[in-house]
Amino acid sequence: MKHTWTYANIGGSTRVIIRSGKDIQYLAELDEKLWTVLACPVSGLEIPDESLALIDNNHDAKIHIADVIATAQWLCNTLQNPDILLTGKDSLPLEAIKDEAILAVATPLAEGGVVSLAAVKAAIAGVSIEAQAVPEAPYAADVIAAYKACQEAYSQYFHTTKLQSLGLATLPADAAVPGLSEEQFAEMGKKIADYEAGKAAAEAANAAALAAAQAQYKPLEKLLLLSRDFCTLLRNFVSFQDFYAKRSKALLGRGDDKDSPWAIFQAGTLVIDQRACNLCLRVNDMAKHNAQAPDSGMYLIYCQCTLHATGEKMQIVAAMTIGDIRNLKVGKNALFYDRQGRDWEAEVVKIIDNPISIGQAFWSPYRKLGEWVSGLINKSAAEKEKKSFADMTTKLQNAPETTTNKAAQPAPFDIAKFAGIFAAIGMAIGYIGAFFTSLATGVKDLAQTAWWALPVAIISLLLVISGPSMILAWMKLRKRNLAPLLNANGWAVNADAMVSVLFGNTLTDQAQFPIVKLNDPFAKKGLSKGSKWSIAIAAIVLGIAIAIITMYLLGIRLVWCTC
C-alpha cells in the first residue's frame, strides 16, 4: 500500500508537506518530479556544514535527492521512531536508539537516560592514544629554513661549476658561492629529507590511530547532528515550508507555538532606509547572479558587507518588497545582521529596479520626469556657469589698458543688441495669449458639456500617464519568483517559488511611529494659511485649465470622427 502524502498550495505551486516520521520513512516513494528542489550546495546555507557534509554521500559538494533518500533510510533504520526527527533536537533518549552498536557507545555518555551532542564531542576531544615518537630534527629550525631557501641556488652553482670545468658553461659573476662543499651540502639535504619523511610518517600514523580511536563515536555523532538538522533540510528541500510558514503555522508540520523558522537560504536581515529586509541571500558569484536576478521580478539591493571585528567580507542580495525607493542609491550605507546576530557594515553596490507596488508604479513616471528635468536644469546651469566664467575671463584678459586719469566713458545704447530679447518677450506674450484663448474656448465648450466630463478627462489624463507603468507593475508583481535567485547560487529549483504582494509584505518590516503632534523647533517655517490657499487654488485652476484644453482637443477629434 502506497503512502498517503499531504499537499498544500503555497508559493504558486502544489507541494508535499513533511508532517510526520512516516513521511520521512517513505521518501523513496515520492516522485522526484514532486520535489521542490532537485539539488542544493553544501555550503553557504544556514545549516552547519558538518551536517550537510554527512548528507553529501558522494562528496561532490552538492546534495541531491538520492543523498536525501539515503540519509532518511539510514535514520529510520537507526531510530525506533522517526517522529522524533521532527523535534529538531541535538539530544536523544537512549530508548529512541534502535541500532545496538550506537546504543552501546551512547549508554556510558548518557545523563538521565539522554545522550547529547555536547557529551559526544567532549568524548571525541578527550580520546588519547599512545603516540608514535617523532624523530629529532638534525638541525635547528632556522637552519633548515635557510637550507630550503638556498637549496635551488646552491644546486645550480654546483652544476654550473661542473660544466665550467668541462668548458661547457661560465659561472655568473654574481653567483652565490656556498660556504661548504658539494658533498657536505648533499649530506645536509639527505638528513633534512630523512627527518621530514620520518616526521610525516609518524604524524600520519598518529592521526590514523587517533581517528581509529575516535571512530567508535562517529556514528553516534552523525545521528545526533542529523537528528537536529535533517528535518530542517527536508522542509527546505522537499518543499519550502520554512519559507512560506512565516505567516502560516499550519505549514510547519508540528503543533507547537514556536516562532516560525526562516528558510535555510535566508542569511539575515538588512536594515536600510527605515526598513528591515528579511529576504537576504548570500551571493556566491556576482556575475552569475546579475545575469539571472532580473528574471525574479523583484526590487533587489546588492551589498558588500564587512564584519568589523574580523575583517571578513560577504556579498548579499536583499529583496525590498514594501515602501518607497527614492532614497535607495548605490553607495548608501546600511547595517546587516546575520543569523548569529552579528552586525556587518553594508554598502549598496548595485540595484536591480523592479516594481515594489502598484502605488509606487503610479508615481514612477512623475519621479522619473522629475529626475530628468532636474538633471537637465543642473546640466544647463553648470554649462551656463562655465560659459559665463569663460566669457568673463576672456574679457578681462582682452580688456585695453587705460590710465588712471582717464574716466571710463559709458557705451552708447545699441538697440540691435537687444533685438533678440525683445523678440523673445514678444514670443512669450504670444504663447501666453494663445493659452488664454484656448482656455476661453475650452470654457465656452465646457458650458455645453455634461458635468461629469471634466473629472473623466482628468482621470483619463492620469491613466494615460501612469496607466502603462501600473499595468507593467501589476504583471511583474504577479510573476515575482525566488527561484532565479536560488538557481544563481547553485540550487536546482524544480518548482516556482512565487512571492505575491500579500506574502511579500511579510518579508520587509517598515518603521511604525505613533501618531503624535509635537513641535519641532528646527522645522522649516511653513507657509501662512493665505499662501497655502493661494497655491491650492492656483493648482486647481491650472489642473482645470489643462483638463479643459485636453477635452477641447479631444472634442475636435470626436466631431471629425463622426462626420
C-alpha positions in Angstrom: 0.0 0.0 0.0 1.4 3.3 -1.1 2.0 6.1 1.4 -0.6 8.9 1.5 1.1 12.4 1.3 -0.2 15.7 2.5 -0.3 18.5 -0.1 -0.6 22.3 0.2 -0.9 25.1 -2.4 1.9 27.5 -1.4 4.0 29.9 -3.4 2.2 29.3 -6.7 2.7 25.5 -6.7 1.3 22.4 -5.1 3.8 21.0 -2.7 4.3 18.0 -0.5 4.3 18.8 3.2 6.5 16.9 5.6 4.4 16.4 8.8 5.3 13.0 10.3 8.0 10.4 10.6 6.1 8.2 8.1 6.7 10.9 5.5 10.4 10.6 6.2 10.3 6.8 6.1 8.6 6.7 2.7 10.6 9.5 0.9 11.9 6.9 -1.6 8.3 6.5 -2.9 7.8 10.3 -3.6 8.1 11.0 -7.3 11.1 13.2 -7.8 9.0 15.4 -10.1 7.1 16.5 -7.0 10.1 17.6 -5.1 10.6 21.4 -4.9 14.4 21.1 -5.0 16.5 18.7 -7.0 19.9 19.7 -5.7 21.5 22.4 -3.4 25.0 23.3 -2.4 26.6 22.1 0.8 27.9 25.5 1.8 26.5 29.0 2.3 23.3 27.7 4.0 22.0 28.3 7.5 22.7 24.6 8.4 26.1 23.7 9.8 28.5 22.5 7.1 29.4 19.4 9.1 25.7 18.2 8.9 25.5 18.9 5.2 28.7 17.0 4.6 27.2 14.0 6.2 24.3 14.1 3.8 26.5 14.5 0.8 27.3 10.8 0.4 29.4 11.1 -2.8 31.3 14.2 -1.6 30.6 16.2 -4.8 29.7 19.4 -2.9 26.1 19.0 -3.8 23.1 17.4 -2.1 20.8 15.5 -4.5 17.5 13.7 -4.0 19.4 10.4 -3.8 21.5 11.7 -0.9 18.4 12.8 1.0 16.7 9.5 0.5 19.8 7.5 1.6 20.1 9.7 4.7 16.4 9.3 5.5 16.6 5.5 5.2 19.7 5.4 7.5 18.0 7.5 10.1 14.8 5.4 10.0 16.9 2.2 10.4 18.8 3.7 13.3 15.9 5.1 15.3 13.0 3.4 16.9 10.5 6.0 15.6 11.4 8.7 13.0 8.8 11.0 14.5 11.5 12.2 16.9 13.3 13.9 14.0 10.5 16.5 13.8 11.6 17.9 17.2 15.0 19.0 15.7 17.0 18.4 18.9 20.7 17.5 19.3 19.9 15.1 22.1 18.1 11.7 22.2 16.7 9.4 24.8 18.5 6.1 24.9 15.2 4.3 24.2 14.9 6.2 20.9 18.0 4.5 19.5 17.4 1.2 17.7 21.0 0.4 16.4 22.6 -1.7 19.1 26.2 -0.7 18.3 25.4 3.0 18.5 23.3 2.4 21.7 26.3 0.7 23.3 28.5 3.7 22.7 25.8 6.2 23.8 24.9 4.5 27.1 28.1 5.4 29.1 27.8 9.1 27.9 24.1 9.5 28.8 22.9 11.6 31.7 19.5 10.9 33.0 18.9 8.5 30.1 19.6 11.1 27.5 22.7 11.4 25.3 23.6 14.9 23.9 25.8 16.1 21.1 27.9 18.1 23.5 28.7 15.0 25.5 29.8 13.1 22.4 32.0 15.9 21.2 33.6 16.1 24.6 34.3 12.3 24.5 35.8 12.7 21.0 38.0 15.5 22.2 39.1 13.5 25.2 40.3 10.5 23.3 44.0 9.8 23.8 46.4 7.4 22.2 50.0 6.1 22.6 51.5 8.4 20.1 54.4 7.3 17.9 57.6 9.4 18.6 58.5 12.0 16.0 62.3 11.8 15.0 64.5 14.5 16.3 65.5 17.3 13.9 69.1 17.2 12.7 69.4 20.9 12.7 67.7 23.9 14.3 64.5 25.2 12.6 66.2 28.3 11.3 69.0 26.3 9.8 66.5 24.0 8.0 64.6 27.1 6.7 67.9 28.6 5.4 68.8 25.4 3.6 65.4 25.3 1.8 65.8 29.0 0.9 69.2 28.5 -0.8 68.8 24.9 -2.0 68.0 25.7 -5.6 70.7 28.4 -5.9 73.4 26.2 -4.4 72.4 23.2 -6.6 72.6 25.4 -9.7 76.1 26.6 -8.5 77.5 23.1 -8.2 76.0 22.1 -11.5 77.4 25.1 -13.4 80.8 24.6 -11.8 81.0 21.1 -13.2 80.0 22.4 -16.7 82.6 25.2 -16.4 85.4 22.7 -15.7 84.4 21.0 -19.0 84.3 24.2 -20.8 80.6 24.0 -21.4 79.4 26.9 -19.2 80.5 30.0 -17.5 79.7 30.8 -13.9 78.0 34.2 -13.5 79.9 36.8 -11.6 77.1 37.4 -9.2 76.6 33.7 -8.4 76.0 32.8 -4.8 79.1 30.8 -3.5 78.3 28.1 -0.9 80.4 28.0 2.3 80.5 24.2 2.1 81.4 21.5 -0.3 79.0 19.8 -2.6 79.3 16.6 -0.6 78.6 18.4 2.7 75.6 20.2 1.0 74.2 16.8 -0.3 74.7 15.2 3.1 72.9 18.0 4.8 70.0 17.7 2.4 69.7 14.0 3.0 69.5 14.4 6.7 66.8 17.0 6.4 64.8 14.9 3.9 65.0 11.8 6.1 63.9 13.8 9.1 60.9 15.3 7.3 59.9 11.9 5.9 60.0 10.3 9.3 58.1 13.2 10.9 55.4 13.0 8.2 55.1 9.2 8.7 54.8 9.5 12.5 52.2 12.2 12.3 50.2 10.2 9.8 50.3 7.2 11.9 49.3 9.2 15.0 46.4 10.8 13.1 45.2 7.4 11.9 45.4 5.9 15.4 43.5 8.9 16.8 40.9 8.6 14.1 40.5 4.9 14.8 40.1 5.6 18.5 37.5 8.3 17.8 35.7 6.2 15.1 33.5 4.5 17.7 31.8 7.8 18.4 31.4 9.0 14.8 28.1 7.1 14.1 26.6 8.5 17.3 27.8 12.0 16.4 26.3 11.6 12.9 23.0 10.5 14.4 22.8 13.5 16.8 23.8 16.0 14.1 21.2 14.7 11.7 18.5 14.5 14.4 19.0 18.2 14.8 19.3 19.3 11.2 17.8 16.7 8.8 14.2 17.7 9.2 15.2 21.3 8.6 16.7 20.4 5.3 13.6 18.4 4.3 11.3 21.4 4.9 13.6 23.4 2.5 14.2 20.6 0.0 11.0 18.6 -0.4 9.1 21.9 -0.1 9.6 25.4 1.0 7.7 25.0 4.2 10.0 27.1 6.4 10.0 30.0 3.8 6.2 30.2 3.5 5.4 29.3 7.1 6.3 32.7 8.3 2.6 33.6 8.5 1.1 30.1 8.3 1.9 27.9 11.3 -0.1 25.0 9.8 2.7 24.5 7.2 5.3 23.8 9.9 4.1 20.2 10.4 4.1 20.5 14.1 1.7 21.7 16.7 3.8 23.9 19.0 3.7 27.6 19.4 7.3 28.4 18.5 8.0 31.2 16.1 8.2 30.2 12.5 11.7 29.4 11.3 13.4 31.0 8.5 14.4 29.2 5.3 18.0 27.9 5.2 18.8 30.2 2.3 17.8 33.4 4.3 21.1 34.8 5.5 19.8 37.5 7.9 18.3 41.0 7.9 19.3 44.2 6.1 18.3 47.4 7.8 18.2 50.3 5.4 16.0 53.4 4.9 13.8 52.7 7.9 13.0 49.2 6.7 14.2 45.7 7.6 14.6 43.3 4.6 14.3 39.7 5.8 14.7 38.1 2.4 18.5 38.3 2.1 20.6 35.7 0.3 24.4 35.2 0.2 25.8 35.9 -3.3 28.4 33.3 -4.4 29.0 34.6 -7.9 28.1 38.2 -8.6 28.3 37.9 -12.4 26.1 34.8 -12.5 23.7 36.4 -10.0 23.4 39.6 -12.0 22.6 37.6 -15.2 19.7 35.7 -13.6 18.4 38.1 -10.9 16.3 40.3 -13.2 14.1 37.3 -14.0 13.0 37.3 -10.4 10.9 40.4 -11.0 11.9 41.8 -7.5 13.5 45.0 -6.5 16.9 43.9 -5.4 19.7 45.6 -3.4 23.2 44.1 -3.6 25.5 44.9 -0.7 29.2 44.4 0.1 29.3 43.5 3.8 32.2 43.7 6.2 32.4 42.2 9.7 34.3 44.9 11.5 35.7 42.6 14.3 37.5 40.2 11.9 37.6 42.0 8.5 35.6 39.1 7.0 33.7 40.1 3.8 30.5 38.8 2.3 28.2 39.8 -0.6 24.4 39.6 -0.1 21.3 40.5 -2.1 18.2 41.8 -0.4 14.7 42.0 -1.7 12.8 45.2 -1.0 9.0 44.4 -1.0 7.3 47.5 0.5 7.9 51.2 0.7 9.4 53.9 -1.5 12.7 53.8 -3.3 13.6 57.5 -3.7 16.4 57.3 -1.0 17.9 53.9 -2.2 21.0 54.6 -4.2 24.3 52.9 -4.9 26.9 53.9 -2.3 24.3 54.1 0.5 25.4 52.6 3.8 23.3 50.2 5.8 23.6 47.5 8.5 23.3 43.7 8.0 22.5 41.3 10.9 23.4 37.6 10.1 21.6 34.7 11.7 24.1 34.6 14.6 23.2 38.2 15.5 26.5 39.7 14.3 26.2 43.1 12.7 28.1 43.8 9.4 28.7 47.1 7.8 26.9 47.1 4.4 27.3 49.3 1.4 25.0 49.2 -1.6 26.9 48.3 -4.7 24.1 47.5 -7.2 20.4 47.9 -7.5 18.1 46.0 -9.9 15.0 48.2 -10.3 11.6 46.4 -10.4 8.2 47.5 -9.2 7.5 47.2 -5.4 3.8 48.1 -5.5 1.1 49.4 -7.8 1.1 52.7 -5.8 4.8 53.1 -6.3 4.3 52.4 -10.1 1.7 55.1 -10.3 4.2 57.8 -9.2 7.1 56.3 -11.1 6.6 58.3 -14.3 6.4 61.6 -12.4 9.5 60.6 -10.3 11.5 59.8 -13.5 10.3 63.0 -15.2 11.3 65.0 -12.1 14.8 63.4 -12.1 15.1 64.0 -15.9 14.1 67.7 -15.6 16.3 68.1 -12.5 19.2 66.7 -14.5 18.6 69.0 -17.4 18.4 72.0 -15.2 21.6 71.1 -13.3 23.4 70.4 -16.6 22.2 73.7 -18.1 23.1 75.7 -15.1 26.6 74.1 -15.0 27.1 74.8 -18.7 25.9 78.4 -18.3 28.1 79.0 -15.3 31.1 77.6 -17.1 30.4 79.7 -20.2 29.9 82.9 -18.1 33.1 82.3 -16.2 35.0 81.7 -19.5 33.5 84.9 -21.1 34.4 87.0 -18.1 37.9 85.6 -18.1 38.3 86.4 -21.8 37.0 89.9 -21.4 39.4 90.6 -18.5 42.3 89.2 -20.5 41.5 91.2 -23.6 40.5 94.5 -21.9 42.5 97.5 -23.2 44.8 99.2 -20.8 43.6 102.6 -19.5 45.2 105.3 -17.5 44.0 106.1 -14.0 43.4 109.7 -15.0 41.0 108.9 -17.9 37.4 108.3 -16.7 35.5 105.4 -18.2 33.0 106.5 -20.8 29.6 104.9 -20.9 28.9 102.9 -24.1 26.2 104.2 -26.4 22.9 102.3 -26.4 22.7 99.8 -29.2 19.2 98.6 -29.9 20.4 95.9 -32.2 22.0 94.0 -29.3 18.6 93.8 -27.6 16.6 92.8 -30.7 16.7 89.1 -29.7 15.5 89.8 -26.2 12.6 91.9 -27.5 11.7 89.1 -29.9 11.7 86.5 -27.1 9.5 88.7 -24.9 7.1 89.1 -27.9 7.0 85.3 -28.5 6.3 84.6 -24.8 3.4 87.1 -24.8 2.1 85.4 -27.9 2.2 82.0 -26.2 0.5 83.3 -23.1 -2.2 84.9 -25.3 -2.7 81.7 -27.2 -3.0 79.8 -23.9 -5.7 82.1 -22.6 -7.5 82.0 -25.9 -7.5 78.2 -25.8 -8.7 78.4 -22.2 -11.5 80.7 -23.1 -12.6 78.4 -25.9 -12.4 75.4 -23.6 -14.6 77.2 -21.0 -17.1 78.0 -23.7 -17.2 74.4 -24.9 -17.3 73.2 -21.3 -20.5 75.0 -20.7 -22.1 72.8 -23.3 -20.6 69.6 -21.9 -22.0 67.3 -19.3 -20.9 67.8 -15.7 -19.1 64.5 -15.5 -16.9 65.2 -18.5 -14.3 67.2 -16.5 -13.4 64.6 -13.9 -13.5 61.9 -16.6 -10.9 63.9 -18.6 -8.7 64.4 -15.5 -8.8 60.7 -14.7 -8.2 59.8 -18.3 -5.1 62.1 -18.3 -3.7 60.4 -15.2 -4.3 57.0 -16.7 -2.6 57.9 -19.9 0.5 58.9 -17.9 0.5 56.3 -15.2 -1.6 53.5 -16.7 1.2 51.8 -18.7 3.5 51.8 -15.6 0.8 50.4 -13.4 -0.1 47.7 -15.8 3.5 46.7 -16.2 3.9 46.7 -12.4 0.8 44.5 -12.0 2.2 42.0 -14.4 5.6 41.9 -12.8 4.3 41.7 -9.3 2.2 38.6 -10.3 5.4 36.9 -11.6 7.9 37.7 -8.7 9.8 34.4 -8.3 12.5 33.5 -5.8 13.8 30.6 -8.0 16.2 32.6 -10.2 18.0 33.9 -7.2 18.5 30.4 -5.8 19.5 29.0 -9.2 22.2 31.6 -9.4 23.6 30.3 -6.1 23.9 26.7 -7.4 20.4 25.4 -6.5 18.3 23.3 -8.8 14.8 24.5 -8.1 12.2 22.2 -9.5 9.1 24.4 -8.9 8.3 28.1 -8.9 8.6 30.0 -5.6 6.3 32.9 -6.1 6.4 36.0 -3.9 2.9 37.5 -4.1 2.1 41.0 -3.0 0.5 39.8 0.2 3.3 37.4 1.1 5.9 40.0 0.0 4.6 42.4 2.6 5.6 40.0 5.3 9.2 39.9 4.0 10.0 43.5 4.8 9.3 45.3 8.0 8.7 49.1 7.9 9.2 51.5 10.8 5.9 52.3 12.5 5.6 55.6 14.5 2.7 56.6 16.8 0.5 59.5 15.6 1.7 62.4 17.7 1.7 66.2 17.4 5.0 67.6 18.5 6.5 71.0 17.9 9.9 70.8 16.1 11.9 73.9 17.0 14.2 73.3 14.0 11.5 72.5 11.4 11.2 74.6 8.3 8.8 77.5 8.6 5.6 76.7 6.9 3.5 78.9 4.7 0.7 81.0 6.0 -2.8 79.9 5.6 -3.4 82.5 2.9 -0.4 81.4 0.9 -1.4 77.7 1.2 -4.9 78.6 -0.1 -3.5 80.6 -2.9 -1.2 77.8 -4.0 -4.1 75.3 -3.8 -6.4 77.5 -5.8 -3.7 78.1 -8.4 -3.1 74.4 -8.7 -6.8 73.6 -9.1 -7.2 76.3 -11.7 -4.2 75.1 -13.6 -5.4 71.5 -13.5 -8.9 72.5 -14.7 -7.3 74.5 -17.5 -5.2 71.6 -18.7 -8.3 69.3 -18.5 -10.4 71.9 -20.5 -7.8 72.2 -23.2 -7.5 68.4 -23.3 -11.3 68.0 -23.6 -11.4 70.7 -26.3 -8.8 68.9 -28.4 -10.4 65.6 -27.9 -13.8 67.0 -28.8 -12.4 68.3 -32.1 -11.2 64.8 -32.9 -14.6 63.3 -31.9 -16.5 65.6 -34.2 -14.1 64.8 -37.0 -14.6 61.1 -36.5 -18.4 61.4 -36.6 -18.5 63.2 -39.9 
